[in-house]
Amino acid sequence: MFRSVWNEPRPPDPPLRVWRDWALVGVLAPVAVLEGLLRPDLPARAVALTVTLVLVPTLLWRRTMPLAMLVASFAVTSLAPLLTGGVRPETYTLVFVDILVYALFRWGSGREAVFGLAVMLVSVGVSAAFYGLVPADTVAAFAVMFAAVALGLAFRYRARARLRELDQAKLLEREQLARDLHDTVAHHVSAMAIRAQAGLATAASRPEAATEALRVIEAEASRTLAEMRAMVRLLRRDEPAELSPGRRIADLRQLAGQGRVGPAVEVEISGDLDGLPPSVGAAIYRIAQESVTNARRHARHATRIAIRVAVDDTSVRLSVSDDGESAPVRSISSPGYGLIGMIERAGLLGGTCEAGPNPGRGWTVTAVLPRTGAAT
């Protein structure tokens, strides 16, 4: 247990200083000055005001150097009574130190958290033993301190759970893409096997049939190799491979006939679909299918869902729009994180996918994939 806590790494990508941090410091500094000037019962006024103003800037580095900022704050507040004859020069503004405690357990590593906790316990113990901190104040200090610790840990592990869910959604989408590509390759290989058998069966009576079969096999092999180069190197569950091609862009018209209850689905396809890699066709179909499912589920009072696919010499563009009520945030999908999967699938093929509200009404999902389907 202790070893796992000790080896706990820092959370990835802590936010750097943002405008809110500067605003917080900009508010706390004048508040501390006003307290120092106007509070009548403030002990050791000059030292208390100086300590508070010196420690306020530590908030700017609380995420990138959480342990150093916390140690500095507790060390200064513990040593300041040496300048005032044992009187603790505390201001109400110093309550921001709890933010440093929160930041340590939210953004620090395991060993930093252990060191920080030891520093906090020693600091409170020194105050209770040498500076006349009464038991009630000691209990209150521990309560506030551990509340900040609990809050930091709660947000830390909530963020970690969210990252795990996002990673799982990406992994599932990669697995689905690998399955689609695998099934397409299996289809090509089965076609080559059938052609080879036919060529062997007719080679004796029609030698030219064997030559024709070899040409077909060569073409199928080239297409198969192209698909295999695009295949994602991922593990997949033990499921039997389908020997028929996966979904294609032309299959989008089937979505118009699904779900008699709910908004109508309109499908418009323009451009030349010949020679389009199966991986691109399958990705466009899956993204459109997921978008339609999300629109039926989340677009309130929608009457129409429009699917538009435009294919040119370099790219395939998909747009799925509905006329439902717009909202600042719309739930994209159920626990499967549909939008994350769409973005991951498009990214694997070298494309992009994004979603958002329309200027007037409704929601639109847009995906752009390269026609060649080059995998990243």
Disulfide bonds with the S-S distance in Angstrom:
none
